């Protein structure tokens, strides 16, 4: 049995997390590319596989698949056995982003036109559907995934997808119906569903399942991921409105333009004056992209203490996440160092 050690968050070095992720990106990219290697006809390549392959190739840092590998390693498993599951999570990420961009009527993704802008809504929806299929196919068909855990992995993937879809339904529904009675607690529940499960909790749990970890370790990693994943989303919301405009690019302050119900917005509407709440709602409902209007909305968020509250809440979540692993008996090494560094990296990042 591998040596185990208590979690030591105080000794965590934030850079350990991005270093771990970056070291595995090439292997993850190669795994993803294999899904599009065999294409029956030129037309299928043109209308389905190549657009999806190009979308995947413009992917981000591959944090989610790296978390699958991390969850496997810290529970004593072989990362190579978890690679198909890591790919499955990233395939779902592609599907979610393609469909989200259509729902949000977005223009760009990762510095290039959204898939529905370059290929049309129909083909983009279809490509997203294929990516969902790939999420299951790459697990069901790959013998690297131990047969003993395959059913549990499939169930976890389904749960991850279900929670994400539920969160998306709330986010879209509130916007469609002009709901401004959304509380901070409502937001936190929505963001946990929409982001925390598939961005951290389920990837870590899936990796541990591949390693054959006991349920206590799987549950500890899932709880850790829920806290860290929610902190990640809140920090994302903060950076969108008060982060570095150059780092955010065209998305800077897009949450205001889109009238997003973020933790900051919910706090400001509930804790600001009647005048502040009324003006903020008017700006959020207007869909403005005028820099003056966006700056005014940010001023209200700052004046009501909403930005400070969001930052503090994310920091508290990061601190709480580390306590989830204190008695988990995880395996010391590079993966555990990266795991312990993850929460502080999430809330200290500037992009």
Legacy VTK file of the C-alpha trace (Angstrom):
# vtk DataFile Version 3.0
C-alpha trace
ASCII
DATASET POLYDATA
POINTS 351 float
0.000 0.000 0.000
1.445 3.438 -0.890
2.548 5.801 1.849
-0.067 8.321 2.870
0.149 11.693 4.523
-2.266 14.215 5.974
-3.104 17.145 3.769
-0.913 20.167 4.456
-2.577 23.186 2.819
-0.309 25.622 4.629
2.676 24.168 2.767
0.982 24.321 -0.620
2.670 26.370 -3.345
0.049 27.757 -5.782
2.338 27.306 -8.805
2.336 23.546 -8.218
-1.172 23.368 -9.639
-0.664 25.057 -13.054
2.658 23.230 -13.403
0.915 19.875 -12.968
-1.812 20.797 -15.447
0.641 22.102 -18.045
2.771 18.960 -17.804
-0.190 16.822 -18.871
-1.695 18.978 -21.563
0.115 17.391 -24.528
-0.957 13.902 -23.472
-4.557 15.047 -23.032
-4.509 16.781 -26.433
-3.250 13.610 -28.076
-5.989 11.579 -26.411
-8.659 14.000 -27.622
-7.303 14.076 -31.178
-7.586 10.289 -31.407
-11.377 10.595 -31.302
-11.341 12.250 -34.734
-8.663 10.125 -36.410
-10.961 7.798 -38.358
-13.596 9.587 -40.438
-15.797 7.642 -42.932
-16.132 10.277 -45.691
-14.876 13.709 -46.715
-18.319 15.219 -46.209
-18.523 13.939 -42.639
-15.101 15.371 -42.019
-16.164 18.740 -43.414
-19.544 18.999 -41.716
-18.946 17.260 -38.398
-15.557 15.952 -37.360
-13.222 18.709 -38.553
-15.201 21.608 -37.007
-15.358 19.757 -33.688
-11.684 18.809 -33.879
-10.750 22.433 -34.568
-12.924 23.598 -31.663
-11.250 21.096 -29.357
-7.791 22.060 -30.574
-8.445 25.653 -29.460
-9.168 24.341 -25.977
-8.129 25.981 -22.757
-5.632 24.718 -20.212
-7.268 21.256 -19.895
-7.783 21.727 -16.166
-10.717 19.317 -15.919
-9.003 16.319 -17.522
-5.903 17.037 -15.448
-8.083 16.837 -12.332
-9.196 13.344 -13.352
-5.555 12.283 -13.577
-4.837 14.030 -10.277
-7.693 12.277 -8.493
-6.371 8.949 -9.726
-2.785 9.645 -8.706
-3.511 10.895 -5.170
-5.467 7.719 -4.442
-2.682 5.440 -5.641
-3.829 4.757 -9.199
-2.095 4.766 -12.570
-2.812 8.000 -14.452
-2.722 6.209 -17.817
-5.774 4.160 -16.834
-7.679 7.389 -16.177
-6.797 9.047 -19.489
-9.981 7.903 -21.334
-12.080 9.291 -18.473
-10.104 12.532 -18.569
-10.949 12.781 -22.274
-14.616 12.082 -21.503
-14.805 15.076 -19.174
-13.187 17.337 -21.767
-15.571 16.090 -24.481
-18.444 17.103 -22.221
-16.791 20.475 -21.671
-16.717 21.012 -25.452
-20.374 20.064 -25.789
-21.393 22.370 -22.945
-19.476 25.329 -24.359
-20.797 24.861 -27.891
-24.382 24.702 -26.664
-23.846 27.537 -24.131
-22.542 29.817 -26.865
-25.696 29.236 -28.882
-27.944 29.863 -25.868
-26.027 33.035 -24.955
-25.781 34.215 -28.582
-22.041 34.641 -28.069
-19.727 35.822 -30.831
-16.303 34.469 -29.895
-14.856 31.607 -27.926
-11.153 31.221 -27.137
-10.243 34.061 -29.449
-12.020 32.735 -32.551
-15.630 32.848 -33.784
-17.995 30.541 -31.907
-18.805 27.332 -33.728
-22.370 28.429 -34.445
-20.986 31.605 -36.037
-18.586 29.745 -38.324
-20.739 26.682 -39.105
-24.327 27.756 -38.384
-26.605 26.783 -35.507
-27.630 23.394 -36.895
-24.158 22.006 -37.499
-22.901 23.469 -34.217
-25.689 21.779 -32.249
-24.908 18.540 -34.038
-21.201 18.841 -33.251
-22.047 19.407 -29.589
-24.216 16.304 -29.668
-21.321 14.282 -31.068
-19.105 15.529 -28.272
-21.667 14.255 -25.754
-21.625 10.855 -27.429
-17.837 10.837 -27.285
-18.028 11.415 -23.524
-19.466 7.947 -23.098
-17.916 6.159 -26.072
-14.345 6.796 -24.999
-15.039 5.173 -21.627
-17.238 2.309 -22.788
-14.851 1.197 -25.556
-11.471 1.579 -23.859
-9.950 -1.364 -22.015
-7.584 0.925 -20.101
-10.527 1.746 -17.847
-10.817 -1.165 -15.367
-13.994 -3.137 -15.938
-14.671 -3.169 -12.184
-15.176 0.610 -12.079
-16.700 1.245 -15.501
-20.328 1.259 -14.366
-19.582 3.599 -11.452
-17.701 5.906 -13.828
-20.657 6.001 -16.224
-23.047 6.788 -13.365
-20.790 9.614 -12.145
-20.551 11.041 -15.662
-24.353 11.027 -15.897
-24.670 12.734 -12.495
-22.102 15.343 -13.512
-23.971 16.120 -16.719
-27.359 16.197 -14.976
-26.188 18.669 -12.336
-24.631 20.912 -14.992
-27.804 20.944 -17.088
-29.875 21.761 -13.996
-27.646 24.710 -13.188
-27.813 25.951 -16.761
-31.615 25.757 -16.661
-31.705 28.032 -13.621
-29.227 30.511 -15.103
-31.073 30.748 -18.415
-34.537 30.673 -16.855
-33.854 33.526 -14.464
-32.633 35.658 -17.367
-35.540 34.751 -19.641
-38.162 35.560 -17.023
-36.490 38.759 -15.834
-36.067 37.385 -12.322
-34.421 39.840 -9.922
-35.626 38.129 -6.758
-32.679 35.718 -6.946
-30.885 35.616 -3.584
-27.227 34.974 -2.824
-28.217 31.491 -1.658
-30.011 30.897 -4.967
-26.918 31.941 -6.882
-24.652 29.670 -4.832
-26.942 26.700 -5.445
-27.059 27.443 -9.187
-23.286 27.899 -9.506
-22.626 24.712 -7.572
-24.811 22.815 -10.012
-23.637 24.523 -13.178
-19.922 24.791 -12.465
-18.598 23.117 -9.320
-19.655 19.569 -10.171
-18.165 19.320 -13.646
-15.291 21.753 -13.121
-13.771 20.039 -10.081
-15.861 17.685 -7.940
-16.735 15.017 -10.497
-13.349 14.996 -12.298
-11.552 14.332 -9.003
-14.093 11.695 -7.970
-13.868 9.995 -11.361
-10.101 9.711 -11.126
-10.368 8.169 -7.682
-12.943 5.677 -8.962
-10.560 4.532 -11.697
-7.921 3.984 -8.988
-10.348 1.788 -7.054
-10.312 4.175 -4.098
-12.648 3.554 -1.151
-15.828 5.589 -1.016
-14.494 7.762 1.823
-11.682 9.042 -0.387
-14.008 9.549 -3.345
-16.406 11.524 -1.142
-13.600 13.629 0.352
-12.316 14.550 -3.089
-15.829 15.362 -4.297
-16.475 17.635 -1.294
-13.110 19.320 -1.803
-13.973 19.838 -5.471
-17.369 21.340 -4.740
-15.814 24.011 -2.524
-12.887 24.684 -4.850
-15.074 24.649 -7.958
-17.511 27.156 -6.489
-14.598 29.390 -5.467
-13.333 29.160 -9.053
-16.674 30.369 -10.438
-16.986 33.254 -7.994
-13.454 34.382 -8.803
-14.328 34.152 -12.510
-17.300 36.453 -11.883
-15.089 38.926 -10.035
-12.425 38.965 -12.746
-15.074 39.568 -15.378
-15.963 42.940 -13.876
-12.832 44.165 -12.067
-10.034 42.075 -13.560
-7.416 42.990 -16.145
-9.193 44.124 -19.344
-6.297 42.862 -21.487
-6.447 39.404 -19.921
-10.248 39.225 -20.196
-10.317 40.441 -23.794
-13.710 40.830 -25.450
-15.399 39.107 -22.517
-14.456 41.884 -20.085
-17.625 42.974 -18.242
-19.768 40.809 -20.530
-21.607 39.541 -17.438
-23.047 43.039 -17.033
-24.064 43.234 -20.694
-25.753 39.839 -20.399
-27.449 40.732 -17.099
-25.920 37.781 -15.256
-27.182 37.038 -11.763
-23.782 36.712 -10.078
-23.080 36.625 -6.356
-22.058 40.281 -6.594
-25.296 41.287 -8.299
-27.440 39.368 -5.819
-25.549 40.934 -2.904
-25.807 44.455 -4.304
-29.534 44.153 -4.994
-30.150 42.830 -1.493
-27.821 45.115 0.456
-27.653 48.350 -1.515
-30.012 51.280 -1.221
-33.241 51.339 -3.195
-31.653 53.837 -5.574
-28.564 51.694 -6.102
-30.646 48.566 -6.707
-32.921 50.348 -9.162
-30.037 51.808 -11.160
-28.136 48.532 -11.221
-31.187 46.655 -12.467
-31.747 49.238 -15.182
-28.191 48.831 -16.454
-28.321 45.026 -16.306
-31.647 44.953 -18.164
-30.431 47.331 -20.881
-27.896 44.959 -22.424
-25.479 47.853 -22.726
-21.889 47.435 -23.829
-21.152 51.156 -23.443
-18.020 51.528 -21.289
-19.586 54.316 -19.240
-22.621 52.227 -18.373
-20.478 49.212 -17.542
-18.237 51.312 -15.303
-21.265 52.717 -13.513
-22.533 49.201 -12.780
-19.136 48.242 -11.391
-19.126 51.362 -9.219
-22.435 50.291 -7.698
-21.146 46.762 -7.082
-18.087 48.177 -5.324
-20.020 50.776 -3.343
-22.417 48.182 -1.929
-19.525 45.941 -0.844
-20.532 43.251 -3.335
-17.074 42.825 -4.859
-15.401 42.554 -1.465
-18.061 40.104 -0.315
-17.534 37.863 -3.345
-13.769 37.855 -2.903
-14.088 37.025 0.790
-16.601 34.265 0.122
-14.320 32.670 -2.486
-11.376 32.839 -0.078
-13.430 31.190 2.674
-14.405 28.408 0.286
-10.763 27.849 -0.612
-9.841 27.589 3.066
-12.703 25.193 3.740
-11.780 23.012 0.775
-8.402 22.147 2.280
-10.013 20.834 5.470
-11.942 18.260 3.439
-8.729 16.314 2.824
-7.203 16.315 6.291
-8.056 12.678 7.038
-8.364 11.372 3.483
-5.083 9.435 3.519
-3.944 10.599 0.098
-0.653 9.595 -1.494
2.189 12.140 -1.172
3.835 13.389 -4.329
3.480 15.783 -7.230
-0.257 15.196 -7.642
-1.057 15.840 -3.970
1.091 18.978 -3.959
-0.884 20.236 -6.954
-4.221 19.275 -5.414
-3.507 21.131 -2.185
-2.391 24.188 -4.148
-5.520 24.248 -6.314
-7.922 26.272 -4.105
-5.458 29.081 -3.434
-4.510 29.153 -7.111
-8.169 29.441 -8.088
-8.816 32.483 -5.893
-5.467 34.234 -6.423
-5.370 34.035 -10.229
-5.769 37.207 -12.241
-6.963 35.660 -15.512
LINES 1 352
351 0 1 2 3 4 5 6 7 8 9 10 11 12 13 14 15 16 17 18 19 20 21 22 23 24 25 26 27 28 29 30 31 32 33 34 35 36 37 38 39 40 41 42 43 44 45 46 47 48 49 50 51 52 53 54 55 56 57 58 59 60 61 62 63 64 65 66 67 68 69 70 71 72 73 74 75 76 77 78 79 80 81 82 83 84 85 86 87 88 89 90 91 92 93 94 95 96 97 98 99 100 101 102 103 104 105 106 107 108 109 110 111 112 113 114 115 116 117 118 119 120 121 122 123 124 125 126 127 128 129 130 131 132 133 134 135 136 137 138 139 140 141 142 143 144 145 146 147 148 149 150 151 152 153 154 155 156 157 158 159 160 161 162 163 164 165 166 167 168 169 170 171 172 173 174 175 176 177 178 179 180 181 182 183 184 185 186 187 188 189 190 191 192 193 194 195 196 197 198 199 200 201 202 203 204 205 206 207 208 209 210 211 212 213 214 215 216 217 218 219 220 221 222 223 224 225 226 227 228 229 230 231 232 233 234 235 236 237 238 239 240 241 242 243 244 245 246 247 248 249 250 251 252 253 254 255 256 257 258 259 260 261 262 263 264 265 266 267 268 269 270 271 272 273 274 275 276 277 278 279 280 281 282 283 284 285 286 287 288 289 290 291 292 293 294 295 296 297 298 299 300 301 302 303 304 305 306 307 308 309 310 311 312 313 314 315 316 317 318 319 320 321 322 323 324 325 326 327 328 329 330 331 332 333 334 335 336 337 338 339 340 341 342 343 344 345 346 347 348 349 350
